[in-house]
Amino acid sequence: MLKFVKGYMESIEDVATYPMISLLIFFIFFVLLFWWVFTTSKSHIKEMSEMPLEEDNHTNSD
């Protein structure tokens, strides 16, 4: 099975660019995530962290 995949991948022209593109997308995603985490206001984080603890006034009428 591995020989089949390896042979198939070697036949694709410029196949080495795909891992580099994947790494670039991965790196950019996490850089943007870290940027968002460090620039988000503390009040927004506190509000979001308290949401699961709030009591809903809505009732299901099922």
Beta strands, then each sheet from edge to edge (+ up, - down):
end
